Amino acid sequence: MQIINNPSQDSWEDLLKRPTQTVGDIEAIVTSIFKDVAAHGDTAIAEYTRKFDGVTLTHQTVTEDEIATAVEEVPETLKAAIVLAKTNIEAFHKAQQTPKVALETTLGVHCWQEKRPIQKVGLYIPGGTAPLFSTVLMLAIPAQIAGCKEIVLCSPPNKAGALAPEILFAAQLCGVTKIIKVGGIQAIAGLTFGTESIPQVYKIFGPGNQYVTVAKQLATKHGVAIDMPAGPSELLVYADKSANPAYVASDLLSQAEHGVDSQVILVSTSHTLIEAVSKAVATQLAVLPRKAIAEKAIANSKLIYVEDDATALALIDAYGPEHYIICCENEDLYIDNINNAGSVFIGDYTPESAGDYASGTNHTLPTNGFSKAYSGVNLDSFMKQMTFQKISKEGLLNIGGAIELMAAAEGLEAHKNAVSIRLKDLK
């Protein structure tokens, strides 16, 4: 990892760049595939699955028999772990339920707000080098709690034309209504337009590589909402001299092993800690099964020394990390003064892995600096907030004059007339 000492603030923009391609680099590919899927449906998707995943499928939809077989293949100990995680995730997201908001704003004017589920949602579950069955829990559980009627899951098949048994077990456990063996850009296109086997949905959720991220953004041009731009994983750790270097190194590597385009950063006010973490990273990296992947991510990562807390906080906010770990003596300072982060992990015994799997918070989070404007996935992500109002005769008399004046001032005579015609009957 590259060690950087006291970078000047005018260098931060370049220093904190993510190791990703720009949208322009890959948008042409995404657009081409979208057009093909829109025109040719399942035929186009099958061809892209053969091209990108190296498998020719006889059918894209997962059958009940495939699910039953997969459930039998998952070890009982892992099933129990998944059920434990489900319990905690369910509890945390159920706690996010809120009652109807109702108010009489003026005598006779009743306004209220109610939530309604998004009826059709698509869940994208990355496969590739690490089939993320944990993401099934993170997306399907709040979708089920929200009351979504159609929960469609897409994930890329392996070379045998199957999905990981753990993905299928988690999907049936959490109420997914349809599972499709398709990944990448073509999956997002299928959910956007609908095909013979993939239902069109109203909103698409889930992380993915740079191509999936751009595909999701393109989906919004076709009237489909997305959770957020969620691309390659990233982590920033702030640690001072009190932190455990081995723990910090393990957290950095836990994100680095996600993919070659992941990025991890350590910010510290201690030269000694930075040196110790650098050594610990090298030691732990040497024995990782995914060493080849983690090594490439580590090459894009940085150990940054700054002189004081104010500089550290400003730099962290400028980066806006997806995951933010705080390991320091004055942790309240770093909790209270951070504005931009997807999810925050506090203290020596709160590894980011806990949030990835079983603590209860959601791990589908904004990356690439989007935490400056986006929240991570939560229960409300799967719901719409609808407002209602009912005005009595007395209520219209109380606010009608104000409406007439405002409409006239904006030059909207028909707006004014919609009130005036009623007031005339009431007076």
Summary of the structure (lengths in Angstrom):
residues: 427
radius of gyration: 25.1
end to end distance: 78.1
largest distance: 84.9
contacts: 1456
relative contact order: 0.14
helix: 49%
strand: 17%
